[in-house]
Amino acid sequence: MQNRRGFFQAAGAVALGAAAVSRVGAASLPEAPVQSSAATLPPPPPPNGRPFNPVVTLNGWSLPWRMNQGVKEFHLVCEPVVREFAPGMKVNMWGFNGTSPGPTIEAVEGDRIRIFVTNKLPEPTAIHWHGIMLPSGMDGVSGLTQPGIPVGKTFVYEFTLLRSGSHFYHPHLDEQLQLAMGMHGCLVVHPKDPRLHKVDRDFMFMLTSYDIEPGAMTPKISTMTEFNLWTWNSRVFPGIDPLVARTGDRVRIRVGNLTMTNHPIHMHGPSFEVTGTDGGWVPKAARWPEVTTDVAVGQLRALEFEAAAGDWAIHCHKSHHTMGPMGHNLPTMLGVEQRDLAQRIGKLVPDYMAMGDKGMHEMSEMEMPLPENTLPMMTGQGPFGAIGMGGMFSVVKVRDDMKPGDYRDPGNYKHPPGSVAHEFTGDVPVPLRAAPVQPDHKHQVRKPTGHEGH
Protein backbone atom coordinates (compact mmCIF):
# COMPACT_ATOMS: atom_id res chain seq x y z
CA MET A 1 0.00 0.00 0.00
CA GLN A 2 1.24 3.52 -0.79
CA ASN A 3 0.46 6.71 1.15
CA ARG A 4 0.20 10.37 0.24
CA ARG A 5 0.44 12.82 3.13
CA GLY A 6 -1.59 10.77 5.54
CA PHE A 7 -4.73 10.06 3.52
CA PHE A 8 -4.27 6.41 4.47
CA GLN A 9 -2.98 4.80 7.61
CA ALA A 10 -0.71 1.78 7.36
CA ALA A 11 -3.28 -0.46 9.08
CA GLY A 12 -5.95 0.02 6.41
CA ALA A 13 -7.79 2.31 4.03
CA VAL A 14 -8.95 4.96 6.49
CA ALA A 15 -10.27 8.20 5.06
CA LEU A 16 -9.45 11.27 7.15
CA GLY A 17 -11.96 13.95 8.00
CA ALA A 18 -12.13 17.57 6.91
CA ALA A 19 -9.83 18.74 9.69
CA ALA A 20 -7.07 16.45 8.51
CA VAL A 21 -7.04 17.94 5.04
CA SER A 22 -6.96 21.52 6.27
CA ARG A 23 -3.23 21.58 5.52
CA VAL A 24 -4.09 21.53 1.85
CA GLY A 25 -7.43 23.29 2.17
CA ALA A 26 -6.11 26.39 0.46
CA ALA A 27 -4.82 24.45 -2.52
CA SER A 28 -6.80 24.42 -5.75
CA LEU A 29 -6.84 20.62 -5.86
CA PRO A 30 -7.68 18.03 -3.20
CA GLU A 31 -5.10 15.36 -2.53
CA ALA A 32 -5.11 12.25 -4.75
CA PRO A 33 -4.85 9.14 -2.54
CA VAL A 34 -3.00 6.20 -4.10
CA GLN A 35 -3.64 2.52 -3.41
CA SER A 36 -1.78 -0.44 -4.92
CA SER A 37 -3.13 -3.33 -2.85
CA ALA A 38 -5.50 -5.81 -4.53
CA ALA A 39 -7.16 -6.72 -1.22
CA THR A 40 -10.76 -5.91 -0.35
CA LEU A 41 -10.58 -2.84 1.90
CA PRO A 42 -13.84 -2.22 3.80
CA PRO A 43 -14.49 1.53 3.83
CA PRO A 44 -14.87 3.50 7.06
CA PRO A 45 -18.11 5.35 7.86
CA PRO A 46 -18.39 8.70 6.03
CA PRO A 47 -16.43 11.31 8.03
CA ASN A 48 -18.68 14.23 7.05
CA GLY A 49 -21.64 15.16 4.90
CA ARG A 50 -24.89 13.20 4.74
CA PRO A 51 -24.73 9.76 6.39
CA PHE A 52 -24.84 6.61 4.26
CA ASN A 53 -24.13 2.89 4.49
CA PRO A 54 -20.92 2.42 2.45
CA VAL A 55 -20.40 -0.32 -0.12
CA VAL A 56 -17.58 -2.85 -0.02
CA THR A 57 -15.73 -2.93 -3.34
CA LEU A 58 -14.59 -6.50 -4.01
CA ASN A 59 -10.78 -6.43 -4.21
CA GLY A 60 -10.96 -2.65 -4.22
CA TRP A 61 -11.40 0.50 -2.15
CA SER A 62 -13.40 3.74 -1.86
CA LEU A 63 -12.01 7.17 -2.70
CA PRO A 64 -11.84 9.71 0.16
CA TRP A 65 -13.11 13.25 -0.43
CA ARG A 66 -12.77 16.67 1.12
CA MET A 67 -15.61 19.08 1.83
CA ASN A 68 -15.17 22.51 0.26
CA GLN A 69 -17.97 24.95 1.08
CA GLY A 70 -20.59 22.21 0.99
CA VAL A 71 -19.24 20.47 -2.13
CA LYS A 72 -17.64 17.02 -1.99
CA GLU A 73 -14.36 17.11 -3.89
CA PHE A 74 -12.68 13.99 -5.28
CA HIS A 75 -9.43 13.69 -7.22
CA LEU A 76 -8.89 10.94 -9.81
CA VAL A 77 -5.48 10.47 -11.45
CA CYS A 78 -5.42 8.54 -14.75
CA GLU A 79 -2.10 6.70 -14.91
CA PRO A 80 -0.32 3.47 -15.83
CA VAL A 81 -0.55 0.90 -13.01
CA VAL A 82 0.46 -2.69 -12.30
CA ARG A 83 -2.35 -4.99 -11.13
CA GLU A 84 -1.97 -8.44 -9.60
CA PHE A 85 -4.69 -10.64 -11.18
CA ALA A 86 -3.87 -13.49 -8.77
CA PRO A 87 -0.71 -14.58 -6.96
CA GLY A 88 1.86 -15.33 -9.65
CA MET A 89 0.52 -12.98 -12.32
CA LYS A 90 0.86 -9.21 -12.66
CA VAL A 91 -0.39 -7.10 -15.55
CA ASN A 92 0.61 -3.73 -16.98
CA MET A 93 -2.60 -1.68 -17.10
CA TRP A 94 -4.03 1.81 -17.14
CA GLY A 95 -6.13 2.82 -14.18
CA PHE A 96 -6.78 5.44 -11.55
CA ASN A 97 -4.92 6.34 -8.34
CA GLY A 98 -2.67 3.30 -8.46
CA THR A 99 -5.25 0.60 -9.23
CA SER A 100 -7.39 -0.94 -11.93
CA PRO A 101 -10.28 -0.71 -11.43
CA GLY A 102 -10.10 2.76 -10.00
CA PRO A 103 -11.43 3.56 -6.52
CA THR A 104 -15.17 3.56 -5.92
CA ILE A 105 -16.74 7.01 -5.69
CA GLU A 106 -19.52 7.19 -3.10
CA ALA A 107 -21.85 10.11 -2.47
CA VAL A 108 -25.48 10.77 -1.53
CA GLU A 109 -28.56 11.75 -3.50
CA GLY A 110 -28.70 15.55 -3.52
CA ASP A 111 -24.94 15.98 -3.00
CA ARG A 112 -23.05 18.47 -5.12
CA ILE A 113 -19.82 16.76 -6.18
CA ARG A 114 -16.70 18.07 -7.90
CA ILE A 115 -14.34 15.52 -9.45
CA PHE A 116 -10.87 16.62 -10.57
CA VAL A 117 -9.36 14.33 -13.21
CA THR A 118 -5.61 14.57 -13.82
CA ASN A 119 -4.25 12.85 -16.91
CA LYS A 120 -0.89 11.10 -16.51
CA LEU A 121 -1.44 8.79 -19.47
CA PRO A 122 0.57 9.11 -22.71
CA GLU A 123 -2.56 10.22 -24.62
CA PRO A 124 -5.68 12.35 -23.97
CA THR A 125 -8.70 10.93 -22.16
CA ALA A 126 -12.21 11.89 -21.03
CA ILE A 127 -14.36 10.34 -18.29
CA HIS A 128 -18.02 9.42 -18.67
CA TRP A 129 -20.25 8.96 -15.59
CA HIS A 130 -22.35 6.00 -16.72
CA GLY A 131 -26.06 6.28 -15.91
CA ILE A 132 -25.82 9.65 -14.13
CA MET A 133 -28.24 12.42 -15.12
CA LEU A 134 -26.16 15.59 -15.31
CA PRO A 135 -25.57 18.65 -17.55
CA SER A 136 -24.59 17.55 -21.05
CA GLY A 137 -21.27 19.36 -20.82
CA MET A 138 -20.27 17.12 -17.89
CA ASP A 139 -21.10 13.85 -19.67
CA GLY A 140 -17.50 13.14 -20.69
CA VAL A 141 -17.71 12.38 -24.42
CA SER A 142 -14.58 13.76 -26.03
CA GLY A 143 -15.22 15.94 -29.05
CA LEU A 144 -18.98 16.04 -28.42
CA THR A 145 -19.43 17.47 -24.93
CA GLN A 146 -15.84 18.48 -24.08
CA PRO A 147 -12.33 18.48 -25.49
CA GLY A 148 -10.15 15.57 -24.47
CA ILE A 149 -8.08 16.04 -21.32
CA PRO A 150 -4.56 16.63 -22.67
CA VAL A 151 -1.56 14.81 -21.28
CA GLY A 152 -0.47 16.40 -18.01
CA LYS A 153 -3.62 18.52 -17.63
CA THR A 154 -6.45 18.44 -15.07
CA PHE A 155 -10.15 18.87 -15.89
CA VAL A 156 -12.95 19.33 -13.37
CA TYR A 157 -16.44 17.81 -13.54
CA GLU A 158 -19.13 19.25 -11.27
CA PHE A 159 -22.79 18.27 -10.94
CA THR A 160 -25.56 17.53 -8.44
CA LEU A 161 -26.62 13.92 -7.92
CA LEU A 162 -30.34 13.84 -8.64
CA ARG A 163 -31.18 10.21 -7.82
CA SER A 164 -29.71 7.27 -5.93
CA GLY A 165 -28.47 4.16 -7.68
CA SER A 166 -25.57 2.02 -8.89
CA HIS A 167 -23.27 3.33 -11.61
CA PHE A 168 -19.71 3.28 -12.91
CA TYR A 169 -17.23 5.51 -14.73
CA HIS A 170 -15.02 4.88 -17.75
CA PRO A 171 -13.32 6.74 -20.63
CA HIS A 172 -15.11 7.92 -23.75
CA LEU A 173 -11.98 8.58 -25.81
CA ASP A 174 -10.03 5.83 -27.57
CA GLU A 175 -12.14 3.63 -25.36
CA GLN A 176 -11.33 0.33 -27.03
CA LEU A 177 -7.71 0.82 -25.99
CA GLN A 178 -8.37 2.51 -22.68
CA LEU A 179 -11.04 0.03 -21.58
CA ALA A 180 -8.89 -2.86 -22.83
CA MET A 181 -6.15 -1.53 -20.56
CA GLY A 182 -8.43 -1.46 -17.48
CA MET A 183 -9.77 2.09 -17.10
CA HIS A 184 -13.04 1.89 -15.15
CA GLY A 185 -14.40 2.21 -11.64
CA CYS A 186 -17.59 2.02 -9.57
CA LEU A 187 -19.79 4.98 -8.65
CA VAL A 188 -22.55 4.67 -6.04
CA VAL A 189 -25.18 7.26 -5.17
CA HIS A 190 -26.76 6.41 -1.82
CA PRO A 191 -30.35 7.37 -0.91
CA LYS A 192 -30.78 10.63 0.97
CA ASP A 193 -32.69 8.66 3.60
CA PRO A 194 -30.25 5.91 4.71
CA ARG A 195 -33.21 3.75 5.78
CA LEU A 196 -34.28 3.36 2.14
CA HIS A 197 -32.93 0.31 0.30
CA LYS A 198 -30.94 -0.57 3.41
CA VAL A 199 -29.07 -3.87 3.55
CA ASP A 200 -26.64 -5.39 6.04
CA ARG A 201 -23.86 -6.07 3.53
CA ASP A 202 -23.42 -4.25 0.23
CA PHE A 203 -20.81 -5.49 -2.30
CA MET A 204 -19.89 -4.16 -5.73
CA PHE A 205 -17.60 -5.20 -8.58
CA MET A 206 -17.16 -4.82 -12.35
CA LEU A 207 -16.87 -7.57 -14.98
CA THR A 208 -13.95 -7.06 -17.36
CA SER A 209 -12.07 -9.20 -19.89
CA TYR A 210 -8.51 -9.18 -21.20
CA ASP A 211 -6.41 -10.93 -23.81
CA ILE A 212 -2.97 -11.59 -22.35
CA GLU A 213 -0.68 -14.18 -23.89
CA PRO A 214 0.88 -16.61 -21.39
CA GLY A 215 4.09 -15.08 -20.12
CA ALA A 216 3.18 -11.55 -21.24
CA MET A 217 2.31 -8.62 -18.95
CA THR A 218 0.39 -6.28 -21.26
CA PRO A 219 -3.12 -6.92 -22.65
CA LYS A 220 -3.71 -7.02 -26.38
CA ILE A 221 -5.81 -3.98 -27.25
CA SER A 222 -7.21 -5.02 -30.64
CA THR A 223 -9.03 -8.16 -29.51
CA MET A 224 -12.77 -7.94 -30.22
CA THR A 225 -14.22 -11.19 -28.85
CA GLU A 226 -11.61 -13.90 -28.18
CA PHE A 227 -10.47 -13.02 -24.65
CA ASN A 228 -8.67 -15.49 -22.39
CA LEU A 229 -8.93 -13.81 -18.98
CA TRP A 230 -12.36 -13.09 -17.47
CA THR A 231 -12.16 -11.02 -14.32
CA TRP A 232 -14.07 -9.46 -11.45
CA ASN A 233 -12.47 -6.11 -10.65
CA SER A 234 -9.38 -7.20 -12.61
CA ARG A 235 -8.92 -10.32 -10.46
CA VAL A 236 -9.37 -14.02 -11.26
CA PHE A 237 -10.05 -16.92 -8.92
CA PRO A 238 -8.40 -17.79 -6.57
CA GLY A 239 -7.33 -14.14 -6.39
CA ILE A 240 -10.95 -12.97 -5.97
CA ASP A 241 -11.83 -12.47 -2.31
CA PRO A 242 -14.89 -14.19 -0.81
CA LEU A 243 -18.07 -12.21 -0.14
CA VAL A 244 -18.54 -12.61 3.61
CA ALA A 245 -21.85 -12.28 5.50
CA ARG A 246 -23.66 -13.34 8.66
CA THR A 247 -26.53 -15.81 8.66
CA GLY A 248 -29.77 -13.90 8.11
CA ASP A 249 -28.09 -10.78 6.72
CA ARG A 250 -29.79 -8.97 3.87
CA VAL A 251 -27.01 -8.90 1.25
CA ARG A 252 -26.76 -6.84 -1.93
CA ILE A 253 -24.30 -7.55 -4.75
CA ARG A 254 -23.97 -4.87 -7.46
CA VAL A 255 -22.45 -6.23 -10.70
CA GLY A 256 -21.53 -4.00 -13.68
CA ASN A 257 -20.39 -5.30 -17.08
CA LEU A 258 -17.72 -3.65 -19.25
CA THR A 259 -16.73 -6.74 -21.22
CA MET A 260 -17.60 -7.46 -24.87
CA THR A 261 -20.24 -10.09 -24.05
CA ASN A 262 -23.05 -10.88 -21.62
CA HIS A 263 -22.54 -12.80 -18.36
CA PRO A 264 -25.22 -14.96 -16.68
CA ILE A 265 -24.28 -14.53 -13.03
CA HIS A 266 -25.40 -17.56 -11.02
CA MET A 267 -25.34 -18.01 -7.25
CA HIS A 268 -25.74 -21.33 -5.48
CA GLY A 269 -27.92 -21.61 -2.39
CA PRO A 270 -30.52 -18.91 -1.68
CA SER A 271 -32.48 -17.32 -4.49
CA PHE A 272 -32.25 -13.58 -5.03
CA GLU A 273 -34.17 -10.70 -6.54
CA VAL A 274 -32.87 -8.12 -8.99
CA THR A 275 -33.55 -4.92 -7.06
CA GLY A 276 -31.69 -2.36 -9.14
CA THR A 277 -30.14 -1.53 -12.51
CA ASP A 278 -27.93 1.29 -13.72
CA GLY A 279 -31.21 3.09 -14.51
CA GLY A 280 -32.51 3.01 -10.94
CA TRP A 281 -34.28 0.83 -8.38
CA VAL A 282 -36.71 -1.89 -9.47
CA PRO A 283 -40.16 -1.46 -7.80
CA LYS A 284 -40.98 -4.33 -5.44
CA ALA A 285 -44.01 -5.32 -7.51
CA ALA A 286 -41.75 -5.87 -10.55
CA ARG A 287 -39.28 -8.25 -8.87
CA TRP A 288 -39.25 -12.05 -9.00
CA PRO A 289 -37.04 -14.80 -7.52
CA GLU A 290 -34.01 -15.91 -9.53
CA VAL A 291 -30.76 -17.82 -9.09
CA THR A 292 -29.22 -16.53 -12.35
CA THR A 293 -29.45 -13.11 -13.95
CA ASP A 294 -27.90 -12.03 -17.21
CA VAL A 295 -25.78 -8.89 -17.11
CA ALA A 296 -25.47 -7.59 -20.67
CA VAL A 297 -22.73 -5.33 -22.03
CA GLY A 298 -22.88 -1.88 -20.47
CA GLN A 299 -25.44 -2.96 -17.86
CA LEU A 300 -25.49 -3.19 -14.08
CA ARG A 301 -27.62 -5.43 -11.90
CA ALA A 302 -28.10 -5.27 -8.13
CA LEU A 303 -29.02 -8.61 -6.51
CA GLU A 304 -30.42 -9.03 -3.00
CA PHE A 305 -30.93 -12.15 -0.88
CA GLU A 306 -31.18 -13.43 2.68
CA ALA A 307 -27.87 -15.06 3.63
CA ALA A 308 -27.97 -18.75 4.59
CA ALA A 309 -25.09 -20.46 6.41
CA GLY A 310 -22.58 -22.20 4.15
CA ASP A 311 -20.07 -21.67 1.38
CA TRP A 312 -22.03 -20.82 -1.78
CA ALA A 313 -20.36 -20.59 -5.18
CA ILE A 314 -21.08 -17.49 -7.27
CA HIS A 315 -19.84 -17.40 -10.86
CA CYS A 316 -20.53 -16.65 -14.49
CA HIS A 317 -22.42 -19.58 -15.99
CA LYS A 318 -20.54 -19.46 -19.30
CA SER A 319 -18.27 -22.41 -18.66
CA HIS A 320 -15.15 -20.99 -20.33
CA HIS A 321 -15.45 -17.83 -18.21
CA THR A 322 -14.56 -19.89 -15.12
CA MET A 323 -11.22 -20.93 -16.54
CA GLY A 324 -7.87 -19.20 -16.59
CA PRO A 325 -5.76 -18.20 -19.61
CA MET A 326 -5.93 -20.71 -22.42
CA GLY A 327 -5.66 -20.96 -26.18
CA HIS A 328 -8.68 -21.26 -28.44
CA ASN A 329 -7.26 -23.90 -30.80
CA LEU A 330 -6.94 -26.88 -28.44
CA PRO A 331 -8.17 -30.12 -30.03
CA THR A 332 -10.68 -32.31 -28.21
CA MET A 333 -8.75 -35.41 -27.12
CA LEU A 334 -11.49 -37.35 -25.32
CA GLY A 335 -11.02 -41.08 -25.91
CA VAL A 336 -7.68 -40.66 -27.73
CA GLU A 337 -4.99 -42.98 -26.39
CA GLN A 338 -1.85 -40.86 -25.96
CA ARG A 339 0.61 -42.92 -23.91
CA ASP A 340 2.83 -43.98 -26.82
CA LEU A 341 2.56 -40.54 -28.38
CA ALA A 342 3.55 -38.83 -25.13
CA GLN A 343 6.62 -41.07 -24.77
CA ARG A 344 7.81 -40.27 -28.28
CA ILE A 345 7.21 -36.53 -27.97
CA GLY A 346 8.78 -36.52 -24.51
CA LYS A 347 12.10 -37.54 -26.04
CA LEU A 348 12.09 -34.29 -28.01
CA VAL A 349 10.20 -32.07 -25.55
CA PRO A 350 11.12 -33.12 -21.99
CA ASP A 351 8.27 -31.19 -20.29
CA TYR A 352 5.54 -32.47 -22.64
CA MET A 353 2.40 -33.83 -20.97
CA ALA A 354 -0.48 -35.66 -22.61
CA MET A 355 -3.84 -34.51 -21.33
CA GLY A 356 -7.49 -34.32 -22.15
CA ASP A 357 -8.16 -37.92 -23.12
CA LYS A 358 -10.35 -38.43 -20.03
CA GLY A 359 -11.43 -34.82 -19.52
CA MET A 360 -9.71 -31.62 -18.41
CA HIS A 361 -10.15 -31.83 -14.63
CA GLU A 362 -6.66 -33.30 -14.37
CA MET A 363 -5.33 -29.84 -15.19
CA SER A 364 -6.62 -28.58 -11.81
CA GLU A 365 -4.57 -31.20 -9.97
CA MET A 366 -1.35 -31.66 -11.92
CA GLU A 367 1.79 -29.62 -11.51
CA MET A 368 3.00 -28.60 -14.94
CA PRO A 369 5.55 -26.05 -16.18
CA LEU A 370 4.06 -22.66 -17.02
CA PRO A 371 5.59 -19.54 -18.53
CA GLU A 372 6.46 -16.86 -16.00
CA ASN A 373 3.64 -14.47 -15.11
CA THR A 374 0.75 -16.66 -16.14
CA LEU A 375 -1.81 -18.85 -14.39
CA PRO A 376 -3.16 -22.39 -14.86
CA MET A 377 -6.51 -22.85 -16.60
CA MET A 378 -8.14 -24.18 -13.43
CA THR A 379 -6.84 -23.67 -9.93
CA GLY A 380 -7.85 -23.09 -6.34
CA GLN A 381 -8.12 -25.57 -3.48
CA GLY A 382 -11.05 -26.30 -1.20
CA PRO A 383 -11.44 -28.54 1.85
CA PHE A 384 -12.19 -31.54 -0.41
CA GLY A 385 -9.48 -31.01 -3.03
CA ALA A 386 -9.07 -29.05 -6.24
CA ILE A 387 -12.02 -26.79 -6.99
CA GLY A 388 -11.31 -26.92 -10.72
CA MET A 389 -12.53 -23.39 -11.42
CA GLY A 390 -10.88 -20.10 -12.33
CA GLY A 391 -11.75 -16.73 -13.84
CA MET A 392 -15.15 -15.32 -12.82
CA PHE A 393 -15.68 -17.34 -9.66
CA SER A 394 -15.86 -16.64 -5.95
CA VAL A 395 -17.63 -17.86 -2.82
CA VAL A 396 -20.33 -16.26 -0.70
CA LYS A 397 -19.24 -17.30 2.81
CA VAL A 398 -22.02 -17.03 5.39
CA ARG A 399 -21.46 -17.79 9.08
CA ASP A 400 -23.67 -17.53 12.15
CA ASP A 401 -21.04 -15.66 14.17
CA MET A 402 -19.77 -13.02 11.73
CA LYS A 403 -19.74 -9.63 13.43
CA PRO A 404 -21.08 -6.51 11.65
CA GLY A 405 -18.30 -4.85 9.68
CA ASP A 406 -16.12 -7.97 9.67
CA TYR A 407 -15.23 -8.99 6.10
CA ARG A 408 -12.29 -11.29 6.87
CA ASP A 409 -12.25 -14.71 5.23
CA PRO A 410 -13.69 -17.07 7.87
CA GLY A 411 -12.07 -20.13 6.30
CA ASN A 412 -13.84 -23.26 5.15
CA TYR A 413 -17.40 -23.97 6.25
CA LYS A 414 -17.82 -26.63 8.98
CA HIS A 415 -20.70 -28.71 7.70
CA PRO A 416 -23.12 -30.14 10.27
CA PRO A 417 -22.72 -33.92 10.71
CA GLY A 418 -24.42 -35.91 8.00
CA SER A 419 -24.86 -32.95 5.64
CA VAL A 420 -22.03 -33.65 3.15
CA ALA A 421 -22.50 -35.72 -0.01
CA HIS A 422 -20.49 -38.93 0.27
CA GLU A 423 -19.74 -42.20 -1.48
CA PHE A 424 -22.42 -44.89 -1.38
CA THR A 425 -20.88 -48.27 -0.52
CA GLY A 426 -23.95 -50.53 -0.70
CA ASP A 427 -25.07 -52.77 -3.54
CA VAL A 428 -25.73 -50.93 -6.78
CA PRO A 429 -28.42 -52.60 -8.90
CA VAL A 430 -27.78 -53.22 -12.57
CA PRO A 431 -29.52 -50.43 -14.51
CA LEU A 432 -32.56 -51.54 -16.47
CA ARG A 433 -32.29 -50.56 -20.09
CA ALA A 434 -35.20 -50.37 -22.47
CA ALA A 435 -35.16 -52.79 -25.40
CA PRO A 436 -34.09 -51.12 -28.64
CA VAL A 437 -36.98 -49.86 -30.69
CA GLN A 438 -37.40 -51.71 -33.96
CA PRO A 439 -37.68 -49.37 -36.93
CA ASP A 440 -41.11 -49.09 -38.47
CA HIS A 441 -40.71 -49.45 -42.22
CA LYS A 442 -44.27 -48.41 -42.86
CA HIS A 443 -44.33 -44.72 -43.40
CA GLN A 444 -45.83 -42.24 -45.77
CA VAL A 445 -43.82 -40.26 -48.26
CA ARG A 446 -45.11 -37.04 -49.72
CA LYS A 447 -43.82 -36.76 -53.25
CA PRO A 448 -42.97 -33.43 -54.86
CA THR A 449 -46.04 -33.79 -57.05
CA GLY A 450 -48.24 -33.81 -53.98
CA HIS A 451 -49.35 -37.47 -54.47
CA GLU A 452 -48.95 -39.85 -51.56
CA GLY A 453 -47.48 -43.33 -51.79
CA HIS A 454 -46.19 -46.17 -49.68
C-alpha positions, -999 to +999 in steps of 0.1 A: +000+000+000+012+035-008+005+067+012+002+104+002+004+128+031-016+108+055-047+101+035-043+064+045-030+048+076-007+018+074-033-005+091-059+000+064-078+023+040-089+050+065-103+082+051-094+113+071-120+140+080-121+176+069-098+187+097-071+164+085-070+179+050-070+215+063-032+216+055-041+215+018-074+233+022-061+264+005-048+244-025-068+244-057-068+206-059-077+180-032-051+154-025-051+123-047-048+091-025-030+062-041-036+025-034-018-004-049-031-033-028-055-058-045-072-067-012-108-059-004-106-028+019-138-022+038-145+015+038-149+035+071-181+054+079-184+087+060-164+113+080-187+142+071-216+152+049-249+132+047-247+098+064-248+066+043-241+029+045-209+024+025-204-003-001-176-029+000-157-029-033-146-065-040-108-064-042-110-026-042-114+005-021-134+037-019-120+072-027-118+097+002-131+132-004-128+167+011-156+191+018-152+225+003-180+250+011-206+222+010-192+205-021-176+170-020-144+171-039-127+140-053-094+137-072-089+109-098-055+105-114-054+085-147-021+067-149-003+035-158-005+009-130+005-027-123-024-050-111-020-084-096-047-106-112-039-135-088-007-146-070+019-153-096+005-130-123+009-092-127-004-071-156+006-037-170-026-017-171-040+018-171-061+028-142-068+054-116-049+063-083-027+033-085-052+006-092-074-009-119-103-007-114-101+028-100-114+036-065-152+036-059-167+070-057-195+072-031-218+101-025-255+108-015-286+117-035-287+155-035-249+160-030-230+185-051-198+168-062-167+181-079-143+155-095-109+166-106-094+143-132-056+146-138-043+129-169-009+111-165-014+088-195+006+091-227-026+102-246-057+124-240-087+109-222-122+119-210-144+103-183-180+094-187-202+090-156-223+060-167-261+063-159-258+096-141-282+124-151-262+156-153-256+186-175-246+176-211-213+194-208-203+171-179-211+138-197-175+131-207-177+124-244-146+138-260-152+159-291-190+160-284-194+175-249-158+185-241-123+185-255-101+156-245-081+160-213-046+166-227-016+148-213-005+164-180-036+185-176-064+184-151-102+189-159-129+193-134-164+178-135-191+192-113-228+183-109-256+175-084-266+139-079-303+138-086-312+102-078-297+073-059-285+042-077-256+020-089-233+033-116-197+033-129-172+055-147-150+049-178-133+067-206-151+079-237-120+086-258-100+058-276-121+036-254-113+003-270-077+008-260-084+025-227-110+000-216-089-029-228-061-015-206-084-015-175-098+021-171-130+019-151-144+022-116-176+020-096-198+050-087-225+047-060-252+073-052-268+064-018-304+074-009-308+106+010-327+087+036-303+059+047-332+038+058-343+034+021-329+003+003-309-006+034-291-039+035-266-054+060-239-061+035-234-043+002-208-055-023-199-042-057-176-052-086-172-048-124-169-076-150-140-071-174-121-092-199-085-092-212-064-109-238-030-116-223-007-142-239+009-166-214+041-151-201+032-115-212+023-086-189+004-063-213-031-069-227-037-070-264-058-040-272-072-050-306-090-082-295-128-079-302-142-112-289-116-139-282-105-130-246-087-155-224-089-138-190-124-131-175-122-110-143-141-095-115-125-061-107-094-072-126-089-103-105-094-140-113-101-169-089-084-178-066-073-141-064-110-130-060-118-125-023-149-142-008-181-122-001-185-126+036-218-123+055-237-133+087-265-158+087-298-139+081-281-108+067-298-090+039-270-089+012-268-068-019-243-075-047-240-049-075-224-062-107-215-040-137-204-053-171-177-036-193-167-067-212-176-075-249-202-101-240-230-109-216-225-128-184-252-150-167-243-145-130-254-176-110-253-180-072-257-213-055-279-216-024-305-189-017-325-173-045-322-136-050-342-107-065-329-081-090-335-049-071-317-024-091-301-015-125-279+013-137-312+031-145-325+030-109-343+008-084-367-019-095-402-015-078-410-043-054-440-053-075-418-059-106-393-083-089-392-120-090-370-148-075-340-159-095-308-178-091-292-165-123-294-131-139-279-120-172-258-089-171-255-076-207-227-053-220-229-019-205-254-030-179-255-032-141-276-054-119-281-053-081-290-086-065-304-090-030-309-122-009-312-134+027-279-151+036-280-187+046-251-205+064-226-222+041-201-217+014-220-208-018-204-206-052-211-175-073-198-174-109-205-166-145-224-196-160-205-195-193-183-224-187-151-210-203-155-178-182-146-199-151-112-209-165-079-192-166-058-182-196-059-207-224-057-210-262-087-213-284-073-239-308-069-269-284-082-301-300-107-323-282-087-354-271-115-373-253-110-411-259-077-407-277-050-430-264-019-409-260+006-429-239+028-440-268+026-405-284+036-388-251+066-411-248+078-403-283+072-365-280+088-365-245+121-375-260+121-343-280+102-321-256+111-331-220+083-312-203+055-325-226+024-338-210-005-357-226-038-345-213-075-343-221-082-379-231-103-384-200-114-348-195-097-316-184-101-318-146-067-333-144-053-298-152-066-286-118-046-312-100-013-317-119+018-296-115+030-286-149+055-260-162+041-227-170+056-195-185+065-169-160+036-145-151+007-167-161-018-189-144-032-224-149-065-229-166-081-242-134-068-237-099-079-231-063-081-256-035-110-263-012-114-285+019-122-315-004-095-310-030-091-291-062-120-268-070-113-269-107-125-234-114-109-201-123-118-167-138-152-153-128-157-173-097-159-166-059-176-179-028-203-163-007-192-173+028-220-170+054-215-178+091-237-175+122-210-157+142-198-130+117-197-096+134-211-065+117-183-048+097-161-080+097-152-090+061-123-113+069-122-147+052-137-171+079-121-201+063-138-233+052-174-240+063-178-266+090-207-287+077-231-301+103-227-339+107-244-359+080-249-330+056-220-337+032-225-357+000-205-389+003-197-422-015-224-449-014-209-483-005-240-505-007-251-528-035-257-509-068-284-526-089-278-532-126-295-504-145-326-515-165-323-506-201-352-504-225-352-528-254-341-511-286-370-499-307-374-517-340-377-494-369-411-491-385-407-494-422-443-484-429-443-447-434-458-422-458-438-403-483-451-370-497-438-368-532-430-334-549-460-338-570-482-338-540-493-375-545-490-399-516-475-433-518-462-462-497 
